[in-house]
Amino acid sequence: QVQLVESGGGLVQAGGSLRLSCAASGTIFRANALGWYRQAPGKQRELVAIISSGGSTNYADFVKGRFTISRDNAKNTVYLQMNSLKPEDTAVYYCKQFGSTTYWGQGTQVTVSS
């Protein structure tokens, strides 16, 4: 059974940083692309960043230059380093494993105060 568990969310002031982690179990982690998404209240879930099995990355325009996605296959973990946070980054952040079946974590709340 595949399980993704996010952690690292919290409350931070604007301009601050957080690092989110998503630990996977029950999956061939290194073979799959992984992504971070977010969903703010009243809004649709949106893509934040993706990292391929080979380590290639892509980012949404609104986080380019501020967020960095990375992965540690030995630890079955994907990270999202978030710097220069803005109040509009406030959302629940989810990790996703791509593949023939997609899996989602339960989400972690990030709140950025102004």
C-alpha positions in Angstrom: 0.0 0.0 0.0 1.5 3.3 -1.1 1.5 6.0 1.5 2.7 9.6 1.2 3.1 11.7 4.4 3.8 15.4 4.2 5.4 17.4 7.1 7.0 20.7 7.7 4.1 23.1 7.3 3.4 25.8 9.8 3.0 29.5 10.4 5.7 31.9 9.1 6.0 35.6 8.5 6.2 37.0 5.0 9.7 36.8 3.7 10.4 33.7 5.8 11.2 30.1 4.8 9.9 26.7 5.3 10.9 23.2 4.0 8.3 20.7 3.3 9.0 17.0 3.2 7.0 14.1 1.8 8.0 10.6 2.8 6.8 7.7 0.7 6.4 4.1 1.6 5.2 1.1 -0.3 6.3 2.3 -3.7 9.3 2.1 -6.1 10.0 5.7 -5.3 12.9 6.4 -7.6 11.0 5.3 -10.7 8.3 8.0 -10.4 8.0 11.6 -11.0 6.8 13.6 -8.0 5.0 16.9 -7.6 3.9 19.5 -5.0 0.5 21.1 -5.4 -1.3 23.5 -3.2 -4.9 24.5 -2.6 -6.0 27.7 -1.0 -9.5 28.2 0.5 -12.1 28.6 -2.2 -9.6 27.9 -5.0 -8.7 24.9 -7.1 -5.7 22.8 -6.4 -2.7 24.0 -8.5 0.6 22.7 -9.5 3.6 24.2 -7.7 6.6 22.1 -8.9 7.5 18.7 -10.4 10.6 16.6 -10.3 11.1 13.7 -12.7 12.6 10.4 -11.8 15.9 11.7 -13.4 15.8 14.9 -11.3 14.6 17.4 -13.9 12.4 20.1 -12.4 9.7 22.4 -13.5 8.0 25.2 -11.6 4.9 27.3 -11.7 5.7 30.8 -12.7 4.5 32.2 -9.3 7.2 30.3 -7.4 10.1 30.4 -9.8 13.2 31.7 -8.1 11.7 31.2 -4.6 10.9 27.5 -4.3 13.1 24.5 -5.0 11.9 20.9 -5.3 14.4 18.1 -4.7 14.3 14.4 -4.0 16.4 11.9 -2.0 15.7 8.5 -3.4 17.7 6.8 -0.6 15.2 8.3 1.9 12.2 8.0 -0.3 11.5 11.6 0.3 10.7 14.6 -1.8 11.3 18.2 -0.5 10.0 21.6 -1.2 12.2 24.4 0.0 10.2 27.6 0.1 11.9 31.0 0.5 10.7 34.5 0.4 7.2 33.4 1.3 4.3 35.7 0.6 0.8 35.8 2.2 -0.6 34.5 -1.1 1.4 31.3 -0.6 -0.9 30.4 2.2 -2.5 27.0 1.3 -2.6 23.3 2.1 0.4 21.8 0.3 0.1 18.2 -1.1 2.6 15.9 -2.6 1.7 13.6 -5.5 3.4 10.6 -7.0 2.8 10.2 -10.7 2.5 6.9 -12.5 0.0 4.4 -13.8 -1.8 5.1 -10.5 -1.4 8.5 -8.9 -1.1 8.9 -5.1 -1.6 11.9 -2.9 -0.6 12.8 0.6 -2.9 14.2 3.2 -1.5 17.7 2.9 0.2 20.1 5.3 -0.9 23.6 6.1 1.3 26.6 5.3 0.2 29.9 6.6 2.1 33.1 5.7 1.3 36.2 7.8 1.8 39.7 6.5 
